[in-house]
């Protein structure tokens, strides 16, 4: 995260605080580490959206369960996401946020899974590109389990599991 934090610090030079918008729940782990690695003033806000439910594939349905607390009009906004898979969820979130007229809107993600991309989304900062495997740990979950793992691990389905 230190390298990405340095690049973000270099890229954002405006004296106004950079608004970091963490996508809950998985993005909070990355947001905490990035916020400490960015050497400039930041402010934090969160959104919670759901598209997976209890399975390993997106349902295609997006539910906003927590919206931003504060307006973002005129601000530089960096959305913090744990993983970008099909791009559909993130794309819809970005569409919503663009409508709120931020000065700039970029995305930082820990993991990028481009082989599954259905909707193009521009990613300004990417930790790692990964193959099409279901991963857990460091905020990523399966049915709300495994977020607390320190490492990112591939979840192998047991026979009969979804």
Chimera marker file (.cmm) of the C-alpha trace (Angstrom):
<marker_set name="trace">
<marker id="1" x="0.000" y="0.000" z="0.000" r="1" g="1" b="0" radius="0.5"/>
<marker id="2" x="2.921" y="2.339" z="0.561" r="1" g="1" b="0" radius="0.5"/>
<marker id="3" x="3.663" y="2.540" z="-3.166" r="1" g="1" b="0" radius="0.5"/>
<marker id="4" x="0.049" y="3.297" z="-4.070" r="1" g="1" b="0" radius="0.5"/>
<marker id="5" x="-0.155" y="5.818" z="-1.228" r="1" g="1" b="0" radius="0.5"/>
<marker id="6" x="2.925" y="7.620" z="-2.570" r="1" g="1" b="0" radius="0.5"/>
<marker id="7" x="1.425" y="7.742" z="-6.073" r="1" g="1" b="0" radius="0.5"/>
<marker id="8" x="-1.885" y="9.106" z="-4.769" r="1" g="1" b="0" radius="0.5"/>
<marker id="9" x="-0.004" y="11.753" z="-2.768" r="1" g="1" b="0" radius="0.5"/>
<marker id="10" x="1.889" y="12.749" z="-5.912" r="1" g="1" b="0" radius="0.5"/>
<marker id="11" x="-1.227" y="12.794" z="-8.134" r="1" g="1" b="0" radius="0.5"/>
<marker id="12" x="-3.434" y="14.954" z="-5.891" r="1" g="1" b="0" radius="0.5"/>
<marker id="13" x="-1.907" y="18.379" z="-5.306" r="1" g="1" b="0" radius="0.5"/>
<marker id="14" x="-4.948" y="20.531" z="-4.508" r="1" g="1" b="0" radius="0.5"/>
<marker id="15" x="-4.888" y="21.895" z="-0.938" r="1" g="1" b="0" radius="0.5"/>
<marker id="16" x="-8.452" y="20.700" z="-0.269" r="1" g="1" b="0" radius="0.5"/>
<marker id="17" x="-8.688" y="17.330" z="1.495" r="1" g="1" b="0" radius="0.5"/>
<marker id="18" x="-8.996" y="14.299" z="-0.754" r="1" g="1" b="0" radius="0.5"/>
<marker id="19" x="-12.287" y="12.506" z="-0.038" r="1" g="1" b="0" radius="0.5"/>
<marker id="20" x="-11.786" y="8.762" z="0.300" r="1" g="1" b="0" radius="0.5"/>
<marker id="21" x="-15.042" y="6.847" z="-0.185" r="1" g="1" b="0" radius="0.5"/>
<marker id="22" x="-14.781" y="3.291" z="1.046" r="1" g="1" b="0" radius="0.5"/>
<marker id="23" x="-17.169" y="0.704" z="-0.338" r="1" g="1" b="0" radius="0.5"/>
<marker id="24" x="-18.251" y="-1.422" z="2.585" r="1" g="1" b="0" radius="0.5"/>
<marker id="25" x="-17.709" y="-3.904" z="3.841" r="1" g="1" b="0" radius="0.5"/>
<marker id="26" x="-14.597" y="-5.218" z="2.121" r="1" g="1" b="0" radius="0.5"/>
<marker id="27" x="-13.119" y="-1.865" z="1.169" r="1" g="1" b="0" radius="0.5"/>
<marker id="28" x="-12.638" y="-0.729" z="4.773" r="1" g="1" b="0" radius="0.5"/>
<marker id="29" x="-9.442" y="-2.769" z="5.170" r="1" g="1" b="0" radius="0.5"/>
<marker id="30" x="-7.828" y="-1.196" z="2.110" r="1" g="1" b="0" radius="0.5"/>
<marker id="31" x="-9.139" y="2.258" z="2.987" r="1" g="1" b="0" radius="0.5"/>
<marker id="32" x="-7.534" y="2.134" z="6.434" r="1" g="1" b="0" radius="0.5"/>
<marker id="33" x="-4.157" y="1.120" z="5.017" r="1" g="1" b="0" radius="0.5"/>
<marker id="34" x="-4.290" y="3.617" z="2.146" r="1" g="1" b="0" radius="0.5"/>
<marker id="35" x="-5.372" y="6.511" z="4.381" r="1" g="1" b="0" radius="0.5"/>
<marker id="36" x="-2.273" y="5.933" z="6.517" r="1" g="1" b="0" radius="0.5"/>
<marker id="37" x="-0.048" y="5.734" z="3.416" r="1" g="1" b="0" radius="0.5"/>
<marker id="38" x="-1.323" y="8.953" z="1.792" r="1" g="1" b="0" radius="0.5"/>
<marker id="39" x="0.764" y="11.908" z="2.900" r="1" g="1" b="0" radius="0.5"/>
<marker id="40" x="-1.804" y="14.650" z="2.523" r="1" g="1" b="0" radius="0.5"/>
<marker id="41" x="-5.034" y="15.651" z="4.208" r="1" g="1" b="0" radius="0.5"/>
<marker id="42" x="-7.927" y="13.284" z="3.571" r="1" g="1" b="0" radius="0.5"/>
<marker id="43" x="-11.509" y="12.965" z="4.697" r="1" g="1" b="0" radius="0.5"/>
<marker id="44" x="-13.431" y="9.691" z="4.811" r="1" g="1" b="0" radius="0.5"/>
<marker id="45" x="-16.921" y="8.594" z="3.930" r="1" g="1" b="0" radius="0.5"/>
<marker id="46" x="-18.521" y="5.241" z="3.202" r="1" g="1" b="0" radius="0.5"/>
<marker id="47" x="-21.114" y="3.600" z="1.016" r="1" g="1" b="0" radius="0.5"/>
<marker id="48" x="-22.451" y="0.094" z="1.378" r="1" g="1" b="0" radius="0.5"/>
<marker id="49" x="-23.738" y="-1.719" z="-1.676" r="1" g="1" b="0" radius="0.5"/>
<marker id="50" x="-24.660" y="-5.350" z="-2.122" r="1" g="1" b="0" radius="0.5"/>
<marker id="51" x="-24.623" y="-7.464" z="-5.238" r="1" g="1" b="0" radius="0.5"/>
<marker id="52" x="-23.411" y="-10.875" z="-4.036" r="1" g="1" b="0" radius="0.5"/>
<marker id="53" x="-25.747" y="-11.947" z="-1.259" r="1" g="1" b="0" radius="0.5"/>
<marker id="54" x="-24.561" y="-15.322" z="0.050" r="1" g="1" b="0" radius="0.5"/>
<marker id="55" x="-23.089" y="-16.747" z="-3.177" r="1" g="1" b="0" radius="0.5"/>
<marker id="56" x="-19.826" y="-16.548" z="-5.093" r="1" g="1" b="0" radius="0.5"/>
<marker id="57" x="-21.280" y="-14.812" z="-8.171" r="1" g="1" b="0" radius="0.5"/>
<marker id="58" x="-22.880" y="-11.401" z="-8.441" r="1" g="1" b="0" radius="0.5"/>
<marker id="59" x="-26.659" y="-11.471" z="-8.441" r="1" g="1" b="0" radius="0.5"/>
<marker id="60" x="-26.742" y="-8.561" z="-10.899" r="1" g="1" b="0" radius="0.5"/>
<marker id="61" x="-28.972" y="-6.659" z="-8.489" r="1" g="1" b="0" radius="0.5"/>
<marker id="62" x="-27.530" y="-3.636" z="-6.681" r="1" g="1" b="0" radius="0.5"/>
<marker id="63" x="-28.817" y="-2.481" z="-3.309" r="1" g="1" b="0" radius="0.5"/>
<marker id="64" x="-27.458" y="0.645" z="-1.640" r="1" g="1" b="0" radius="0.5"/>
<marker id="65" x="-27.685" y="-0.127" z="2.065" r="1" g="1" b="0" radius="0.5"/>
<marker id="66" x="-25.690" y="2.920" z="3.235" r="1" g="1" b="0" radius="0.5"/>
<marker id="67" x="-25.236" y="6.119" z="1.286" r="1" g="1" b="0" radius="0.5"/>
<marker id="68" x="-22.665" y="8.875" z="1.774" r="1" g="1" b="0" radius="0.5"/>
<marker id="69" x="-23.079" y="11.079" z="4.829" r="1" g="1" b="0" radius="0.5"/>
<marker id="70" x="-21.786" y="14.250" z="3.165" r="1" g="1" b="0" radius="0.5"/>
<marker id="71" x="-22.016" y="15.898" z="-0.273" r="1" g="1" b="0" radius="0.5"/>
<marker id="72" x="-19.110" y="15.439" z="-2.697" r="1" g="1" b="0" radius="0.5"/>
<marker id="73" x="-19.849" y="18.273" z="-5.166" r="1" g="1" b="0" radius="0.5"/>
<marker id="74" x="-16.627" y="20.038" z="-6.143" r="1" g="1" b="0" radius="0.5"/>
<marker id="75" x="-14.366" y="17.551" z="-4.330" r="1" g="1" b="0" radius="0.5"/>
<marker id="76" x="-11.665" y="15.207" z="-5.542" r="1" g="1" b="0" radius="0.5"/>
<marker id="77" x="-13.088" y="11.776" z="-4.719" r="1" g="1" b="0" radius="0.5"/>
<marker id="78" x="-11.208" y="8.491" z="-4.640" r="1" g="1" b="0" radius="0.5"/>
<marker id="79" x="-13.436" y="5.417" z="-4.378" r="1" g="1" b="0" radius="0.5"/>
<marker id="80" x="-11.793" y="2.558" z="-2.481" r="1" g="1" b="0" radius="0.5"/>
<marker id="81" x="-12.922" y="-0.919" z="-3.558" r="1" g="1" b="0" radius="0.5"/>
<marker id="82" x="-11.670" y="-4.324" z="-2.445" r="1" g="1" b="0" radius="0.5"/>
<marker id="83" x="-12.023" y="-6.141" z="-5.789" r="1" g="1" b="0" radius="0.5"/>
<marker id="84" x="-13.259" y="-5.284" z="-9.269" r="1" g="1" b="0" radius="0.5"/>
<marker id="85" x="-14.794" y="-8.300" z="-10.965" r="1" g="1" b="0" radius="0.5"/>
<marker id="86" x="-17.435" y="-7.770" z="-13.671" r="1" g="1" b="0" radius="0.5"/>
<marker id="87" x="-17.357" y="-3.998" z="-13.181" r="1" g="1" b="0" radius="0.5"/>
<marker id="88" x="-21.145" y="-3.831" z="-13.029" r="1" g="1" b="0" radius="0.5"/>
<marker id="89" x="-21.463" y="-2.932" z="-9.339" r="1" g="1" b="0" radius="0.5"/>
<marker id="90" x="-18.628" y="-0.424" z="-9.389" r="1" g="1" b="0" radius="0.5"/>
<marker id="91" x="-19.877" y="1.075" z="-12.667" r="1" g="1" b="0" radius="0.5"/>
<marker id="92" x="-23.306" y="1.710" z="-11.185" r="1" g="1" b="0" radius="0.5"/>
<marker id="93" x="-21.790" y="3.232" z="-8.047" r="1" g="1" b="0" radius="0.5"/>
<marker id="94" x="-19.619" y="5.527" z="-10.183" r="1" g="1" b="0" radius="0.5"/>
<marker id="95" x="-22.661" y="6.560" z="-12.230" r="1" g="1" b="0" radius="0.5"/>
<marker id="96" x="-24.446" y="7.560" z="-9.002" r="1" g="1" b="0" radius="0.5"/>
<marker id="97" x="-21.438" y="9.473" z="-7.714" r="1" g="1" b="0" radius="0.5"/>
<marker id="98" x="-20.840" y="11.310" z="-11.029" r="1" g="1" b="0" radius="0.5"/>
<marker id="99" x="-24.371" y="12.644" z="-10.721" r="1" g="1" b="0" radius="0.5"/>
<marker id="100" x="-23.317" y="14.342" z="-7.484" r="1" g="1" b="0" radius="0.5"/>
<marker id="101" x="-20.785" y="16.462" z="-9.408" r="1" g="1" b="0" radius="0.5"/>
<marker id="102" x="-17.430" y="15.741" z="-7.788" r="1" g="1" b="0" radius="0.5"/>
<marker id="103" x="-14.478" y="17.693" z="-9.178" r="1" g="1" b="0" radius="0.5"/>
<marker id="104" x="-12.779" y="14.403" z="-9.996" r="1" g="1" b="0" radius="0.5"/>
<marker id="105" x="-13.687" y="10.765" z="-9.468" r="1" g="1" b="0" radius="0.5"/>
<marker id="106" x="-11.157" y="7.930" z="-9.521" r="1" g="1" b="0" radius="0.5"/>
<marker id="107" x="-10.952" y="4.374" z="-8.222" r="1" g="1" b="0" radius="0.5"/>
<marker id="108" x="-8.350" y="2.509" z="-6.177" r="1" g="1" b="0" radius="0.5"/>
<marker id="109" x="-8.759" y="-1.249" z="-5.839" r="1" g="1" b="0" radius="0.5"/>
<marker id="110" x="-6.754" y="-3.915" z="-4.121" r="1" g="1" b="0" radius="0.5"/>
<marker id="111" x="-7.586" y="-6.602" z="-6.686" r="1" g="1" b="0" radius="0.5"/>
<marker id="112" x="-8.546" y="-6.471" z="-10.348" r="1" g="1" b="0" radius="0.5"/>
<marker id="113" x="-10.046" y="-9.484" z="-12.122" r="1" g="1" b="0" radius="0.5"/>
<marker id="114" x="-10.130" y="-8.251" z="-15.760" r="1" g="1" b="0" radius="0.5"/>
<marker id="115" x="-10.963" y="-11.668" z="-17.267" r="1" g="1" b="0" radius="0.5"/>
<marker id="116" x="-14.497" y="-11.333" z="-15.815" r="1" g="1" b="0" radius="0.5"/>
<marker id="117" x="-15.080" y="-7.730" z="-16.892" r="1" g="1" b="0" radius="0.5"/>
<marker id="118" x="-18.494" y="-7.099" z="-18.423" r="1" g="1" b="0" radius="0.5"/>
<marker id="119" x="-18.527" y="-3.323" z="-17.982" r="1" g="1" b="0" radius="0.5"/>
<marker id="120" x="-15.484" y="-1.159" z="-18.555" r="1" g="1" b="0" radius="0.5"/>
<marker id="121" x="-14.482" y="0.873" z="-15.525" r="1" g="1" b="0" radius="0.5"/>
<marker id="122" x="-11.344" y="2.958" z="-15.316" r="1" g="1" b="0" radius="0.5"/>
<marker id="123" x="-9.102" y="1.976" z="-12.419" r="1" g="1" b="0" radius="0.5"/>
<marker id="124" x="-6.553" y="4.614" z="-11.439" r="1" g="1" b="0" radius="0.5"/>
<marker id="125" x="-4.760" y="2.502" z="-8.819" r="1" g="1" b="0" radius="0.5"/>
<marker id="126" x="-4.553" y="-1.300" z="-8.739" r="1" g="1" b="0" radius="0.5"/>
<marker id="127" x="-2.768" y="-3.392" z="-6.139" r="1" g="1" b="0" radius="0.5"/>
<marker id="128" x="-2.791" y="-6.724" z="-7.981" r="1" g="1" b="0" radius="0.5"/>
<marker id="129" x="-4.342" y="-8.303" z="-11.046" r="1" g="1" b="0" radius="0.5"/>
<marker id="130" x="-5.668" y="-11.800" z="-10.365" r="1" g="1" b="0" radius="0.5"/>
<marker id="131" x="-7.150" y="-14.684" z="-12.394" r="1" g="1" b="0" radius="0.5"/>
<marker id="132" x="-10.792" y="-15.747" z="-12.242" r="1" g="1" b="0" radius="0.5"/>
<marker id="133" x="-10.800" y="-17.356" z="-8.806" r="1" g="1" b="0" radius="0.5"/>
<marker id="134" x="-12.957" y="-16.593" z="-5.783" r="1" g="1" b="0" radius="0.5"/>
<marker id="135" x="-10.748" y="-15.076" z="-3.102" r="1" g="1" b="0" radius="0.5"/>
<marker id="136" x="-11.243" y="-14.250" z="0.561" r="1" g="1" b="0" radius="0.5"/>
<marker id="137" x="-9.275" y="-12.478" z="3.268" r="1" g="1" b="0" radius="0.5"/>
<marker id="138" x="-8.118" y="-8.879" z="3.885" r="1" g="1" b="0" radius="0.5"/>
<marker id="139" x="-11.744" y="-7.732" z="3.806" r="1" g="1" b="0" radius="0.5"/>
<marker id="140" x="-12.974" y="-10.075" z="1.081" r="1" g="1" b="0" radius="0.5"/>
<marker id="141" x="-15.596" y="-12.542" z="2.234" r="1" g="1" b="0" radius="0.5"/>
<marker id="142" x="-17.728" y="-15.513" z="1.423" r="1" g="1" b="0" radius="0.5"/>
<marker id="143" x="-21.144" y="-15.274" z="3.122" r="1" g="1" b="0" radius="0.5"/>
<marker id="144" x="-19.651" y="-12.772" z="5.638" r="1" g="1" b="0" radius="0.5"/>
<marker id="145" x="-16.861" y="-15.195" z="6.593" r="1" g="1" b="0" radius="0.5"/>
<marker id="146" x="-13.073" y="-14.957" z="6.225" r="1" g="1" b="0" radius="0.5"/>
<marker id="147" x="-12.772" y="-11.124" z="6.060" r="1" g="1" b="0" radius="0.5"/>
<marker id="148" x="-10.367" y="-11.190" z="8.990" r="1" g="1" b="0" radius="0.5"/>
<marker id="149" x="-7.764" y="-13.396" z="7.304" r="1" g="1" b="0" radius="0.5"/>
<marker id="150" x="-4.453" y="-11.547" z="7.007" r="1" g="1" b="0" radius="0.5"/>
<marker id="151" x="-3.700" y="-13.114" z="3.633" r="1" g="1" b="0" radius="0.5"/>
<marker id="152" x="-5.734" y="-13.308" z="0.453" r="1" g="1" b="0" radius="0.5"/>
<marker id="153" x="-6.649" y="-16.926" z="-0.210" r="1" g="1" b="0" radius="0.5"/>
<marker id="154" x="-8.454" y="-18.787" z="-2.966" r="1" g="1" b="0" radius="0.5"/>
<marker id="155" x="-11.700" y="-20.289" z="-1.685" r="1" g="1" b="0" radius="0.5"/>
<marker id="156" x="-12.086" y="-23.812" z="-2.957" r="1" g="1" b="0" radius="0.5"/>
<marker id="157" x="-15.668" y="-25.046" z="-2.908" r="1" g="1" b="0" radius="0.5"/>
<marker id="158" x="-16.321" y="-28.259" z="-0.999" r="1" g="1" b="0" radius="0.5"/>
<marker id="159" x="-18.547" y="-30.755" z="-2.770" r="1" g="1" b="0" radius="0.5"/>
<marker id="160" x="-22.133" y="-29.584" z="-2.557" r="1" g="1" b="0" radius="0.5"/>
<marker id="161" x="-21.127" y="-25.985" z="-1.727" r="1" g="1" b="0" radius="0.5"/>
<marker id="162" x="-22.340" y="-23.134" z="-3.933" r="1" g="1" b="0" radius="0.5"/>
<link id1="1" id2="2" r="1" g="1" b="0" radius="0.2"/>
<link id1="2" id2="3" r="1" g="1" b="0" radius="0.2"/>
<link id1="3" id2="4" r="1" g="1" b="0" radius="0.2"/>
<link id1="4" id2="5" r="1" g="1" b="0" radius="0.2"/>
<link id1="5" id2="6" r="1" g="1" b="0" radius="0.2"/>
<link id1="6" id2="7" r="1" g="1" b="0" radius="0.2"/>
<link id1="7" id2="8" r="1" g="1" b="0" radius="0.2"/>
<link id1="8" id2="9" r="1" g="1" b="0" radius="0.2"/>
<link id1="9" id2="10" r="1" g="1" b="0" radius="0.2"/>
<link id1="10" id2="11" r="1" g="1" b="0" radius="0.2"/>
<link id1="11" id2="12" r="1" g="1" b="0" radius="0.2"/>
<link id1="12" id2="13" r="1" g="1" b="0" radius="0.2"/>
<link id1="13" id2="14" r="1" g="1" b="0" radius="0.2"/>
<link id1="14" id2="15" r="1" g="1" b="0" radius="0.2"/>
<link id1="15" id2="16" r="1" g="1" b="0" radius="0.2"/>
<link id1="16" id2="17" r="1" g="1" b="0" radius="0.2"/>
<link id1="17" id2="18" r="1" g="1" b="0" radius="0.2"/>
<link id1="18" id2="19" r="1" g="1" b="0" radius="0.2"/>
<link id1="19" id2="20" r="1" g="1" b="0" radius="0.2"/>
<link id1="20" id2="21" r="1" g="1" b="0" radius="0.2"/>
<link id1="21" id2="22" r="1" g="1" b="0" radius="0.2"/>
<link id1="22" id2="23" r="1" g="1" b="0" radius="0.2"/>
<link id1="23" id2="24" r="1" g="1" b="0" radius="0.2"/>
<link id1="24" id2="25" r="1" g="1" b="0" radius="0.2"/>
<link id1="25" id2="26" r="1" g="1" b="0" radius="0.2"/>
<link id1="26" id2="27" r="1" g="1" b="0" radius="0.2"/>
<link id1="27" id2="28" r="1" g="1" b="0" radius="0.2"/>
<link id1="28" id2="29" r="1" g="1" b="0" radius="0.2"/>
<link id1="29" id2="30" r="1" g="1" b="0" radius="0.2"/>
<link id1="30" id2="31" r="1" g="1" b="0" radius="0.2"/>
<link id1="31" id2="32" r="1" g="1" b="0" radius="0.2"/>
<link id1="32" id2="33" r="1" g="1" b="0" radius="0.2"/>
<link id1="33" id2="34" r="1" g="1" b="0" radius="0.2"/>
<link id1="34" id2="35" r="1" g="1" b="0" radius="0.2"/>
<link id1="35" id2="36" r="1" g="1" b="0" radius="0.2"/>
<link id1="36" id2="37" r="1" g="1" b="0" radius="0.2"/>
<link id1="37" id2="38" r="1" g="1" b="0" radius="0.2"/>
<link id1="38" id2="39" r="1" g="1" b="0" radius="0.2"/>
<link id1="39" id2="40" r="1" g="1" b="0" radius="0.2"/>
<link id1="40" id2="41" r="1" g="1" b="0" radius="0.2"/>
<link id1="41" id2="42" r="1" g="1" b="0" radius="0.2"/>
<link id1="42" id2="43" r="1" g="1" b="0" radius="0.2"/>
<link id1="43" id2="44" r="1" g="1" b="0" radius="0.2"/>
<link id1="44" id2="45" r="1" g="1" b="0" radius="0.2"/>
<link id1="45" id2="46" r="1" g="1" b="0" radius="0.2"/>
<link id1="46" id2="47" r="1" g="1" b="0" radius="0.2"/>
<link id1="47" id2="48" r="1" g="1" b="0" radius="0.2"/>
<link id1="48" id2="49" r="1" g="1" b="0" radius="0.2"/>
<link id1="49" id2="50" r="1" g="1" b="0" radius="0.2"/>
<link id1="50" id2="51" r="1" g="1" b="0" radius="0.2"/>
<link id1="51" id2="52" r="1" g="1" b="0" radius="0.2"/>
<link id1="52" id2="53" r="1" g="1" b="0" radius="0.2"/>
<link id1="53" id2="54" r="1" g="1" b="0" radius="0.2"/>
<link id1="54" id2="55" r="1" g="1" b="0" radius="0.2"/>
<link id1="55" id2="56" r="1" g="1" b="0" radius="0.2"/>
<link id1="56" id2="57" r="1" g="1" b="0" radius="0.2"/>
<link id1="57" id2="58" r="1" g="1" b="0" radius="0.2"/>
<link id1="58" id2="59" r="1" g="1" b="0" radius="0.2"/>
<link id1="59" id2="60" r="1" g="1" b="0" radius="0.2"/>
<link id1="60" id2="61" r="1" g="1" b="0" radius="0.2"/>
<link id1="61" id2="62" r="1" g="1" b="0" radius="0.2"/>
<link id1="62" id2="63" r="1" g="1" b="0" radius="0.2"/>
<link id1="63" id2="64" r="1" g="1" b="0" radius="0.2"/>
<link id1="64" id2="65" r="1" g="1" b="0" radius="0.2"/>
<link id1="65" id2="66" r="1" g="1" b="0" radius="0.2"/>
<link id1="66" id2="67" r="1" g="1" b="0" radius="0.2"/>
<link id1="67" id2="68" r="1" g="1" b="0" radius="0.2"/>
<link id1="68" id2="69" r="1" g="1" b="0" radius="0.2"/>
<link id1="69" id2="70" r="1" g="1" b="0" radius="0.2"/>
<link id1="70" id2="71" r="1" g="1" b="0" radius="0.2"/>
<link id1="71" id2="72" r="1" g="1" b="0" radius="0.2"/>
<link id1="72" id2="73" r="1" g="1" b="0" radius="0.2"/>
<link id1="73" id2="74" r="1" g="1" b="0" radius="0.2"/>
<link id1="74" id2="75" r="1" g="1" b="0" radius="0.2"/>
<link id1="75" id2="76" r="1" g="1" b="0" radius="0.2"/>
<link id1="76" id2="77" r="1" g="1" b="0" radius="0.2"/>
<link id1="77" id2="78" r="1" g="1" b="0" radius="0.2"/>
<link id1="78" id2="79" r="1" g="1" b="0" radius="0.2"/>
<link id1="79" id2="80" r="1" g="1" b="0" radius="0.2"/>
<link id1="80" id2="81" r="1" g="1" b="0" radius="0.2"/>
<link id1="81" id2="82" r="1" g="1" b="0" radius="0.2"/>
<link id1="82" id2="83" r="1" g="1" b="0" radius="0.2"/>
<link id1="83" id2="84" r="1" g="1" b="0" radius="0.2"/>
<link id1="84" id2="85" r="1" g="1" b="0" radius="0.2"/>
<link id1="85" id2="86" r="1" g="1" b="0" radius="0.2"/>
<link id1="86" id2="87" r="1" g="1" b="0" radius="0.2"/>
<link id1="87" id2="88" r="1" g="1" b="0" radius="0.2"/>
<link id1="88" id2="89" r="1" g="1" b="0" radius="0.2"/>
<link id1="89" id2="90" r="1" g="1" b="0" radius="0.2"/>
<link id1="90" id2="91" r="1" g="1" b="0" radius="0.2"/>
<link id1="91" id2="92" r="1" g="1" b="0" radius="0.2"/>
<link id1="92" id2="93" r="1" g="1" b="0" radius="0.2"/>
<link id1="93" id2="94" r="1" g="1" b="0" radius="0.2"/>
<link id1="94" id2="95" r="1" g="1" b="0" radius="0.2"/>
<link id1="95" id2="96" r="1" g="1" b="0" radius="0.2"/>
<link id1="96" id2="97" r="1" g="1" b="0" radius="0.2"/>
<link id1="97" id2="98" r="1" g="1" b="0" radius="0.2"/>
<link id1="98" id2="99" r="1" g="1" b="0" radius="0.2"/>
<link id1="99" id2="100" r="1" g="1" b="0" radius="0.2"/>
<link id1="100" id2="101" r="1" g="1" b="0" radius="0.2"/>
<link id1="101" id2="102" r="1" g="1" b="0" radius="0.2"/>
<link id1="102" id2="103" r="1" g="1" b="0" radius="0.2"/>
<link id1="103" id2="104" r="1" g="1" b="0" radius="0.2"/>
<link id1="104" id2="105" r="1" g="1" b="0" radius="0.2"/>
<link id1="105" id2="106" r="1" g="1" b="0" radius="0.2"/>
<link id1="106" id2="107" r="1" g="1" b="0" radius="0.2"/>
<link id1="107" id2="108" r="1" g="1" b="0" radius="0.2"/>
<link id1="108" id2="109" r="1" g="1" b="0" radius="0.2"/>
<link id1="109" id2="110" r="1" g="1" b="0" radius="0.2"/>
<link id1="110" id2="111" r="1" g="1" b="0" radius="0.2"/>
<link id1="111" id2="112" r="1" g="1" b="0" radius="0.2"/>
<link id1="112" id2="113" r="1" g="1" b="0" radius="0.2"/>
<link id1="113" id2="114" r="1" g="1" b="0" radius="0.2"/>
<link id1="114" id2="115" r="1" g="1" b="0" radius="0.2"/>
<link id1="115" id2="116" r="1" g="1" b="0" radius="0.2"/>
<link id1="116" id2="117" r="1" g="1" b="0" radius="0.2"/>
<link id1="117" id2="118" r="1" g="1" b="0" radius="0.2"/>
<link id1="118" id2="119" r="1" g="1" b="0" radius="0.2"/>
<link id1="119" id2="120" r="1" g="1" b="0" radius="0.2"/>
<link id1="120" id2="121" r="1" g="1" b="0" radius="0.2"/>
<link id1="121" id2="122" r="1" g="1" b="0" radius="0.2"/>
<link id1="122" id2="123" r="1" g="1" b="0" radius="0.2"/>
<link id1="123" id2="124" r="1" g="1" b="0" radius="0.2"/>
<link id1="124" id2="125" r="1" g="1" b="0" radius="0.2"/>
<link id1="125" id2="126" r="1" g="1" b="0" radius="0.2"/>
<link id1="126" id2="127" r="1" g="1" b="0" radius="0.2"/>
<link id1="127" id2="128" r="1" g="1" b="0" radius="0.2"/>
<link id1="128" id2="129" r="1" g="1" b="0" radius="0.2"/>
<link id1="129" id2="130" r="1" g="1" b="0" radius="0.2"/>
<link id1="130" id2="131" r="1" g="1" b="0" radius="0.2"/>
<link id1="131" id2="132" r="1" g="1" b="0" radius="0.2"/>
<link id1="132" id2="133" r="1" g="1" b="0" radius="0.2"/>
<link id1="133" id2="134" r="1" g="1" b="0" radius="0.2"/>
<link id1="134" id2="135" r="1" g="1" b="0" radius="0.2"/>
<link id1="135" id2="136" r="1" g="1" b="0" radius="0.2"/>
<link id1="136" id2="137" r="1" g="1" b="0" radius="0.2"/>
<link id1="137" id2="138" r="1" g="1" b="0" radius="0.2"/>
<link id1="138" id2="139" r="1" g="1" b="0" radius="0.2"/>
<link id1="139" id2="140" r="1" g="1" b="0" radius="0.2"/>
<link id1="140" id2="141" r="1" g="1" b="0" radius="0.2"/>
<link id1="141" id2="142" r="1" g="1" b="0" radius="0.2"/>
<link id1="142" id2="143" r="1" g="1" b="0" radius="0.2"/>
<link id1="143" id2="144" r="1" g="1" b="0" radius="0.2"/>
<link id1="144" id2="145" r="1" g="1" b="0" radius="0.2"/>
<link id1="145" id2="146" r="1" g="1" b="0" radius="0.2"/>
<link id1="146" id2="147" r="1" g="1" b="0" radius="0.2"/>
<link id1="147" id2="148" r="1" g="1" b="0" radius="0.2"/>
<link id1="148" id2="149" r="1" g="1" b="0" radius="0.2"/>
<link id1="149" id2="150" r="1" g="1" b="0" radius="0.2"/>
<link id1="150" id2="151" r="1" g="1" b="0" radius="0.2"/>
<link id1="151" id2="152" r="1" g="1" b="0" radius="0.2"/>
<link id1="152" id2="153" r="1" g="1" b="0" radius="0.2"/>
<link id1="153" id2="154" r="1" g="1" b="0" radius="0.2"/>
<link id1="154" id2="155" r="1" g="1" b="0" radius="0.2"/>
<link id1="155" id2="156" r="1" g="1" b="0" radius="0.2"/>
<link id1="156" id2="157" r="1" g="1" b="0" radius="0.2"/>
<link id1="157" id2="158" r="1" g="1" b="0" radius="0.2"/>
<link id1="158" id2="159" r="1" g="1" b="0" radius="0.2"/>
<link id1="159" id2="160" r="1" g="1" b="0" radius="0.2"/>
<link id1="160" id2="161" r="1" g="1" b="0" radius="0.2"/>
<link id1="161" id2="162" r="1" g="1" b="0" radius="0.2"/>
</marker_set>
